[in-house]
Amino acid sequence: MKPYLLLSVLWFCLPLPVEAQKKTAAELAMERQGLVEVRSVDPTLHVSLMYGRADNFTGRVLYTDLHHAYLHPEAARALKRAQTELRRLRPDLSLKVYDAARPMSVQQKMYDVVRGTSKSIYVSNPRNGGGLHNYGLAVDVTLCHADTGDTLTMGTVIDHLGPLAHVKTEAGNAAQGRLSAEALENRRLLRRVMAAAGFKVLSTEWWHFNFKSRATARKYYKVIR
């Protein structure tokens, strides 16, 4: 076989980049509802969907055919601004997305796990309209090293349903040795860059940031199905 023919064959055998791979039914549904894949807006973002694995508070894989993070276009552009601000302050770091737009059907599965328990305060009830994830207007995010994707210490894992994840008590937890000074500093840096882009942290989850209020979302935006 001639060299140029061999190269052509090898090229066709190479795996497609993630962005070029065939989209799943869930991802196509996201796009039909007007959502955008966050790495199409900013390819420097890291993504690791925690509900696409079983190591989350439900102990189950909830995203069986969703492999990429989607947001409402306004929120996706804001996330890009947060990433730009972080890279300005710390070029060695990046944002890492663990969850973004979430269908209401998945929200129901999550709520069913905590229904009737003390943990129910951490999961929005679909009967009450769900939360900002269900509009593509919230993102669960942390800090990581830009080159490796390895996460920085934050005091708890993402998805920790308990007081140590609360923002309002973290200074006291740090003073009493339950939260390291490094973790507290990292949380504050995360909030700084997200706030610069218009996001507000959820007081009980250091990783959860809303781009709009619930009232605004319910009035002007559509729930994700």
Sequence and secondary structure as in RCSB ss.txt:
>XXXX:A:sequence
MKPYLLLSVLWFCLPLPVEAQKKTAAELAMERQGLVEVRSVDPTLHVSLMYGRADNFTGRVLYTDLHHAYLHPEA
ARALKRAQTELRRLRPDLSLKVYDAARPMSVQQKMYDVVRGTSKSIYVSNPRNGGGLHNYGLAVDVTLCHADTGD
TLTMGTVIDHLGPLAHVKTEAGNAAQGRLSAEALENRRLLRRVMAAAGFKVLSTEWWHFNFKSRATARKYYKVIR
>XXXX:A:secstr
  HHHHHHHHHHHS   GGGS   HHHHHHHHTT EEHHHH TT EE  GGGSS STTSS   SS  S EE HHH
HHHHHHHHHHHHHH TTEEEEEEE    HHHHHHHHHHHTTSGGGGGS  GGGT  GGGGT EEEEEEEETTT  
B   SS TT  SGGG STTHHHHHHTTSS HHHHHHHHHHHHHHHHTT EEETTEEEEEESS HHHHHHHS    
